[in-house]
């Protein structure tokens, strides 16, 4: 008899000891009988239903329904179909389902009112005027804070309140794990940027992220941009999961329908991203701890690369750069390290560019195609520097991260790319302090440059598997 893999259980990631395991997903835009998104949303739910053990709770990050209607009755009908038919399989008494507001479901005062009416079990502990829209949930040592990123009382889409968020996080300072969830990203995803429409407006975003950092939040889960994306800013993850059904607008060949199964425990957060075949497409264990004893000093000039293979989802490569920056008014490209195959343009170049001597990584995985750029911090002229650059194969474009010393938290370099190091086959040669064409080619113009490299395989404690 042929084995139908679509009925096989999918092993959930579980806490290592005490902790919590759950599912996060968003953006179905369904609620209409017979519409295309009903089928795609059902395909994602079919995978979720195969998880063993089943999640303790589920968070849906908005755009459950098509919405955007002027008719309250139409909104109610969509919500009722989504809750009773499309999610009717879920026993919400055993597995709580919590929601964030979103641009398809809470776009004006009327739709905010319908949201609260249709989801009466949402706690009414939010700030004044946002009861039932913003709220928090405490599950033992886990705090979940759901924020309304388009509150009409503050200006609508892209506007979010931060004082209440800060107060709730302070009042629950004893929580071992703090997660914040909302619909709109704070930081642009895959180059799709536009304040208020694609991410939270800048007057709120910077304050919002400061609140997360200062209160030791582990991650901000969001949706809205039809992709899976993870990046980190000052040690706090932004995890964007918007693959619950809106397939027709996802970039073909790059993004895919999905849900995210995750767990938290005393060691941090782990997740696996599951597509509609139940295959694990991406994964992460956070925070990352680099083994100090494995750093290798690279010789100046050109040499064979000590790195033997590409950077897949279970591997990382890190560089440590130290030295003294070039004098003022230095503006040309300065190589820190270049990775290339003989006779080919460099497929990875890391160095400094422009009059502000900004850290830059350039990746060109395909000969003859334009490279993609990642930008980091600027260096002070003539000043000493010590920077680590981490390249993680399981984090897509957010997987290029830096920190200035080991006491600083990781931050993803800014980029406008939908992919990262996972596309790079590691070249055979390295050049330190100069470009691939020799000593005078894009050479470093500061002094005392020293570069070390570390290559490491990451452990997820979950086997790679086919569905």
C-alpha positions as CSV (number, residue, x, y, z in Angstrom):
1,X,0.0,0.0,0.0
2,X,1.3,3.4,-0.9
3,X,2.2,5.6,2.1
4,X,0.4,8.9,2.0
5,X,2.9,11.3,3.6
6,X,0.2,13.9,4.1
7,X,-1.3,11.9,7.0
8,X,2.0,11.3,8.8
9,X,2.6,13.1,12.1
10,X,5.1,15.9,12.1
11,X,7.3,16.0,15.2
12,X,7.1,19.2,17.1
13,X,10.0,21.0,18.6
14,X,9.7,20.7,22.3
15,X,11.2,22.6,25.2
16,X,14.4,21.2,26.7
17,X,12.9,20.9,30.2
18,X,10.3,23.4,31.4
19,X,9.0,25.7,28.6
20,X,6.2,26.1,26.0
21,X,5.6,25.0,22.4
22,X,3.2,26.8,20.1
23,X,2.4,27.8,16.5
24,X,2.4,31.2,15.0
25,X,1.1,32.1,11.5
26,X,-0.9,34.8,9.7
27,X,-2.4,36.3,6.5
28,X,-5.0,34.0,5.2
29,X,-7.4,36.6,3.8
30,X,-10.1,34.0,3.7
31,X,-13.6,33.9,5.2
32,X,-15.4,33.6,1.8
33,X,-16.9,30.3,0.9
34,X,-15.4,28.8,-2.3
35,X,-12.8,31.6,-2.8
36,X,-9.3,30.6,-3.7
37,X,-7.8,31.4,-0.3
38,X,-10.1,28.9,1.5
39,X,-8.2,26.1,-0.3
40,X,-4.7,27.5,0.4
41,X,-5.5,28.2,4.0
42,X,-6.9,24.7,4.4
43,X,-3.6,23.3,3.1
44,X,-1.6,25.2,5.8
45,X,-4.0,24.0,8.5
46,X,-3.7,20.4,7.3
47,X,0.0,20.6,8.2
48,X,-0.6,22.3,11.5
49,X,-3.1,19.5,12.4
50,X,-0.3,16.9,11.9
51,X,1.9,18.3,14.6
52,X,2.6,15.8,17.5
53,X,2.4,16.8,20.2
54,X,-0.2,19.4,19.3
55,X,0.7,23.0,20.2
56,X,-0.2,24.4,23.6
57,X,-1.6,27.5,21.9
58,X,-1.8,29.2,18.5
59,X,-1.3,32.9,17.7
60,X,-2.8,34.2,14.4
61,X,-1.1,37.5,13.4
62,X,-4.0,39.0,11.5
63,X,-5.7,39.1,8.1
64,X,-7.8,36.2,8.9
65,X,-10.5,37.4,6.5
66,X,-10.6,39.4,3.3
67,X,-12.4,42.2,5.1
68,X,-12.0,45.7,3.9
69,X,-15.8,46.0,3.6
70,X,-18.1,48.9,4.4
71,X,-20.7,46.5,5.5
72,X,-20.8,45.3,9.2
73,X,-22.9,42.3,8.1
74,X,-20.4,41.3,5.5
75,X,-17.6,41.4,8.0
76,X,-19.6,39.4,10.5
77,X,-20.4,36.8,7.9
78,X,-16.7,36.4,7.0
79,X,-15.6,36.2,10.6
80,X,-18.3,33.6,11.3
81,X,-17.3,31.5,8.3
82,X,-13.6,31.7,9.3
83,X,-14.2,30.8,12.9
84,X,-16.9,28.2,12.6
85,X,-16.0,26.5,9.3
86,X,-12.4,27.1,8.4
87,X,-11.1,26.9,12.0
88,X,-14.0,24.7,13.2
89,X,-11.7,21.7,13.6
90,X,-9.8,23.4,16.4
91,X,-10.9,22.8,20.0
92,X,-10.3,26.3,21.3
93,X,-11.0,25.3,24.9
94,X,-8.0,22.9,24.8
95,X,-5.8,25.0,22.5
96,X,-6.4,28.8,22.8
97,X,-6.3,30.8,19.6
98,X,-5.2,34.4,20.0
99,X,-5.3,37.1,17.4
100,X,-3.7,40.4,16.5
101,X,-5.5,43.2,14.7
102,X,-4.7,43.8,11.0
103,X,-5.3,46.0,8.0
104,X,-7.9,43.6,6.5
105,X,-9.8,43.2,9.7
106,X,-9.5,46.4,11.8
107,X,-9.1,49.3,9.3
108,X,-11.6,51.7,10.9
109,X,-13.7,52.2,14.0
110,X,-16.5,50.0,12.7
111,X,-14.2,47.1,11.9
112,X,-12.5,47.4,15.3
113,X,-15.8,47.1,16.9
114,X,-16.7,44.0,14.9
115,X,-13.3,42.5,15.8
116,X,-14.1,42.8,19.5
117,X,-17.6,41.5,18.9
118,X,-16.5,38.4,17.0
119,X,-13.6,37.6,19.4
120,X,-15.2,38.0,22.8
121,X,-12.6,35.8,24.6
122,X,-9.8,38.2,23.9
123,X,-8.8,39.7,27.3
124,X,-10.0,43.3,27.8
125,X,-6.8,44.4,29.6
126,X,-5.4,46.8,26.9
127,X,-4.9,50.5,27.2
128,X,-7.8,52.9,27.4
129,X,-9.7,52.8,24.1
130,X,-8.0,49.6,22.9
131,X,-9.7,47.1,25.2
132,X,-10.0,43.9,23.2
133,X,-7.6,45.2,20.5
134,X,-4.3,45.3,22.4
135,X,-3.9,42.8,25.3
136,X,-1.6,40.6,27.2
137,X,-1.7,36.9,28.2
138,X,0.4,35.3,31.0
139,X,1.1,31.6,30.9
140,X,3.3,30.7,33.8
141,X,6.7,32.1,33.0
142,X,5.7,33.2,29.5
143,X,4.3,36.6,28.7
144,X,2.6,37.3,25.4
145,X,1.8,40.9,24.5
146,X,-0.5,41.5,21.5
147,X,-0.2,45.1,20.1
148,X,-2.6,47.0,17.8
149,X,-0.4,48.4,15.0
150,X,-3.1,50.4,13.3
151,X,-5.1,52.0,16.1
152,X,-7.6,54.5,14.7
153,X,-7.3,56.6,17.9
154,X,-3.7,57.3,17.1
155,X,-3.9,57.7,13.3
156,X,-4.7,54.3,11.8
157,X,-2.4,52.0,9.9
158,X,1.2,52.0,11.0
159,X,0.5,53.8,14.3
160,X,1.0,51.9,17.6
161,X,1.0,52.9,21.2
162,X,4.2,52.3,23.3
163,X,3.6,53.5,26.8
164,X,1.2,50.8,27.7
165,X,3.5,48.2,26.1
166,X,6.4,49.4,28.3
167,X,4.3,49.4,31.4
168,X,3.1,45.8,30.8
169,X,6.6,44.5,30.2
170,X,7.9,46.2,33.3
171,X,5.0,44.8,35.4
172,X,5.8,41.3,34.2
173,X,9.6,41.7,34.6
174,X,9.6,38.3,36.4
175,X,8.5,36.5,33.2
176,X,11.3,34.2,31.9
177,X,10.2,34.6,28.3
178,X,8.6,37.7,26.8
179,X,7.1,37.7,23.3
180,X,5.4,40.6,21.6
181,X,3.1,40.0,18.6
182,X,1.6,42.5,16.1
183,X,0.6,42.7,12.5
184,X,3.0,45.2,10.9
185,X,6.8,44.8,10.9
186,X,8.9,47.4,12.6
187,X,11.9,46.8,10.3
188,X,11.5,46.5,6.5
189,X,11.3,42.9,5.1
190,X,13.0,41.8,1.9
191,X,13.4,45.4,0.8
192,X,9.6,46.1,0.9
193,X,9.7,49.4,2.7
194,X,7.1,52.1,3.2
195,X,6.3,53.7,6.6
196,X,2.7,53.2,7.7
197,X,1.8,50.9,4.8
198,X,4.4,48.2,5.0
199,X,5.9,48.9,8.4
200,X,5.1,50.9,11.5
201,X,5.8,54.6,11.2
202,X,9.2,55.8,12.3
203,X,7.9,58.0,15.1
204,X,6.7,54.9,16.8
205,X,9.1,52.2,15.5
206,X,12.2,53.4,17.1
207,X,10.6,53.9,20.5
208,X,8.8,50.5,20.1
209,X,12.1,48.7,19.5
210,X,13.8,50.5,22.4
211,X,11.0,49.2,24.7
212,X,11.6,45.6,23.5
213,X,15.4,45.8,23.9
214,X,15.3,47.5,27.4
215,X,12.8,44.9,28.7
216,X,14.6,41.8,27.4
217,X,12.0,40.7,24.9
218,X,13.1,37.6,23.1
219,X,11.2,38.2,19.8
220,X,8.6,40.3,18.0
221,X,6.3,38.2,15.8
222,X,4.6,40.0,12.9
223,X,3.0,39.3,9.6
224,X,1.7,41.6,6.7
225,X,4.6,41.2,4.3
226,X,3.9,37.9,2.4
227,X,7.1,36.1,3.3
228,X,8.9,34.3,6.0
229,X,11.7,36.5,7.3
230,X,13.8,36.7,10.4
231,X,16.2,39.4,11.4
232,X,17.7,40.6,14.6
233,X,18.2,44.1,16.0
234,X,20.1,44.7,19.2
235,X,19.5,41.1,20.2
236,X,15.7,41.0,19.6
237,X,14.4,38.9,16.8
238,X,11.8,40.2,14.3
239,X,10.1,37.1,12.9
240,X,7.7,37.8,10.0
241,X,5.3,34.9,9.1
242,X,2.7,35.7,6.5
243,X,2.1,32.5,4.7
244,X,-1.3,31.2,5.8
245,X,-3.0,31.4,2.5
246,X,-2.4,34.5,0.4
247,X,-0.4,32.5,-2.2
248,X,-1.1,34.5,-5.4
249,X,0.9,37.6,-4.2
250,X,3.9,35.7,-2.8
251,X,7.1,36.0,-4.9
252,X,7.2,32.7,-6.9
253,X,10.2,30.5,-6.3
254,X,11.3,32.5,-3.2
255,X,8.4,32.5,-0.7
256,X,5.9,29.7,0.1
257,X,2.8,29.0,2.2
258,X,3.8,28.1,5.7
259,X,3.3,28.0,9.5
260,X,5.9,28.4,12.2
261,X,6.1,25.9,15.0
262,X,8.2,27.1,17.9
263,X,9.2,26.5,21.5
264,X,10.9,28.4,24.3
265,X,12.8,27.2,27.3
266,X,15.6,28.3,29.5
267,X,18.1,28.1,26.6
268,X,16.1,30.4,24.3
269,X,13.8,30.0,21.3
270,X,13.8,27.5,18.5
271,X,11.5,27.3,15.5
272,X,10.8,25.3,12.4
273,X,9.0,26.7,9.3
274,X,6.8,24.1,7.7
275,X,5.5,24.3,4.1
276,X,2.2,22.7,2.9
277,X,4.0,19.4,2.3
278,X,5.0,19.4,6.0
279,X,8.7,19.9,5.0
280,X,10.9,22.0,7.3
281,X,12.1,24.8,5.1
282,X,13.9,27.0,7.6
283,X,14.9,26.8,11.2
284,X,16.7,28.6,14.0
285,X,17.9,28.2,17.5
286,X,18.4,31.5,19.3
287,X,20.5,32.9,20.9
288,X,23.7,31.9,19.1
289,X,26.8,31.1,21.1
290,X,30.1,31.0,19.3
291,X,32.7,28.6,20.5
292,X,35.7,30.7,21.3
293,X,38.3,28.0,20.8
294,X,37.5,27.6,17.1
295,X,38.7,30.9,15.8
296,X,41.5,30.7,13.1
297,X,43.7,33.6,12.2
298,X,43.8,34.3,8.5
299,X,47.1,35.2,6.8
300,X,47.5,38.5,5.0
301,X,47.1,38.5,1.3
302,X,45.8,35.6,-0.7
303,X,45.4,32.1,0.5
304,X,43.3,28.9,0.1
305,X,40.1,29.2,1.9
306,X,39.9,27.2,5.2
307,X,36.1,27.1,4.7
308,X,35.1,23.9,2.9
309,X,31.5,24.2,1.9
310,X,28.5,26.5,1.5
311,X,26.5,27.9,4.4
312,X,23.4,25.8,4.8
313,X,20.7,26.2,7.4
314,X,22.7,24.3,10.0
315,X,26.0,26.1,9.5
316,X,27.5,29.5,10.2
317,X,30.7,31.4,9.4
318,X,31.9,34.3,11.4
319,X,34.7,36.8,10.8
320,X,36.4,38.9,13.5
321,X,38.0,42.1,12.2
322,X,40.2,44.4,14.2
323,X,42.6,47.2,13.5
324,X,42.7,51.0,13.1
325,X,40.5,52.7,10.6
326,X,41.9,54.8,7.7
327,X,42.4,58.5,7.9
328,X,39.6,61.1,7.3
329,X,38.5,61.7,3.7
330,X,39.2,58.1,2.7
331,X,36.2,57.1,0.5
332,X,37.3,54.3,-1.8
333,X,36.4,50.7,-1.3
334,X,38.7,49.0,1.2
335,X,38.8,45.2,1.4
336,X,38.7,43.4,4.7
337,X,38.2,40.0,3.2
338,X,37.3,38.8,-0.3
339,X,36.2,35.2,-1.2
340,X,36.5,34.1,-4.8
341,X,37.3,31.3,-7.2
342,X,40.3,31.8,-9.5
343,X,39.3,33.5,-12.7
344,X,35.9,34.7,-11.3
345,X,34.7,37.8,-9.7
346,X,34.5,37.7,-5.9
347,X,31.2,36.0,-4.8
348,X,31.6,37.5,-1.3
349,X,33.3,40.8,-0.5
350,X,33.4,42.4,2.9
351,X,34.9,45.7,3.5
352,X,34.5,49.5,3.9
353,X,32.9,51.8,1.4
354,X,32.3,55.6,1.1
355,X,33.5,58.6,3.1
356,X,31.9,57.3,6.3
357,X,33.9,54.0,5.9
358,X,30.7,52.0,6.3
359,X,30.9,48.2,6.7
360,X,29.5,46.5,3.6
361,X,29.0,42.9,2.5
362,X,28.5,42.2,-1.2
363,X,27.2,38.8,-2.3
364,X,27.2,37.7,-5.9
365,X,26.2,33.9,-6.0
366,X,25.6,33.9,-9.8
367,X,28.3,35.1,-12.3
368,X,27.0,37.8,-14.6
369,X,24.1,38.8,-12.3
370,X,24.1,42.0,-10.2
371,X,25.3,41.5,-6.6
372,X,23.2,42.3,-3.5
373,X,24.4,44.6,-0.8
374,X,24.3,44.5,3.0
375,X,25.2,47.6,5.0
376,X,26.4,47.9,8.6
377,X,27.9,50.6,10.9
378,X,30.4,53.3,10.0
379,X,33.9,53.4,11.5
380,X,35.5,56.5,13.0
381,X,38.6,57.7,11.1
382,X,41.9,56.7,12.6
383,X,40.1,54.9,15.5
384,X,40.5,51.3,16.6
385,X,37.7,48.9,15.7
386,X,36.8,45.3,16.7
387,X,33.8,43.9,14.8
388,X,32.4,40.4,14.4
389,X,30.4,39.6,11.3
390,X,28.2,36.5,11.6
391,X,26.9,34.8,8.5
392,X,24.1,32.3,9.3
393,X,22.7,30.1,6.6
394,X,19.3,29.6,8.2
395,X,18.2,33.2,8.5
396,X,18.0,34.4,4.9
397,X,18.9,38.0,4.3
398,X,18.8,38.7,8.1
399,X,21.5,36.2,8.6
400,X,24.3,38.7,8.1
401,X,24.8,40.2,11.5
402,X,27.4,42.3,13.3
403,X,28.4,43.2,16.8
404,X,31.2,45.6,17.8
405,X,32.5,43.4,20.6
406,X,31.3,40.3,22.5
407,X,29.4,42.3,25.0
408,X,27.1,43.9,22.3
409,X,24.0,42.2,21.0
410,X,23.8,41.0,17.4
411,X,22.1,43.3,14.7
412,X,21.3,42.3,11.1
413,X,22.9,44.4,8.4
414,X,20.3,46.3,6.4
415,X,19.5,44.8,2.9
416,X,17.0,44.8,0.1
417,X,17.3,41.1,-0.8
418,X,14.9,38.2,-0.3
419,X,17.8,35.7,0.1
420,X,21.1,35.5,2.0
421,X,24.1,33.3,2.5
422,X,22.2,30.1,1.7
423,X,22.7,30.9,-2.0
424,X,26.5,31.1,-1.8
425,X,28.7,28.1,-2.6
426,X,31.9,28.9,-0.7
427,X,34.8,29.9,-3.0
428,X,38.2,28.3,-2.9
429,X,40.3,31.4,-2.2
430,X,40.4,34.3,0.3
431,X,42.2,37.6,0.1
432,X,42.8,39.5,3.3
433,X,43.4,43.3,3.3
434,X,43.2,43.6,-0.5
435,X,41.1,42.6,-3.4
436,X,41.5,39.5,-5.5
437,X,43.8,41.2,-8.0
438,X,46.6,41.8,-5.6
439,X,48.1,44.1,-3.1
440,X,47.0,47.4,-4.5
441,X,43.5,46.3,-5.5
442,X,40.9,47.9,-3.1
443,X,43.4,47.5,-0.2
444,X,42.6,48.4,3.4
445,X,44.1,51.8,4.1
446,X,44.2,51.7,7.9
447,X,46.7,49.8,10.0
448,X,47.1,46.7,12.1
449,X,44.4,44.7,10.4
450,X,43.8,41.3,11.9
451,X,41.1,38.8,10.7
452,X,40.1,35.5,12.2
453,X,37.4,33.1,11.0
454,X,35.2,30.6,12.7
455,X,33.1,27.9,11.0
456,X,30.5,26.0,13.1
457,X,27.7,23.5,12.7
458,X,24.6,24.4,14.6
459,X,22.6,21.9,16.6
460,X,18.7,22.1,16.6
461,X,18.2,18.9,18.5
462,X,15.6,17.9,15.9
463,X,16.4,15.7,13.0
464,X,16.3,16.9,9.5
465,X,13.5,14.9,7.9
466,X,11.1,14.5,5.0
467,X,7.4,14.6,5.7
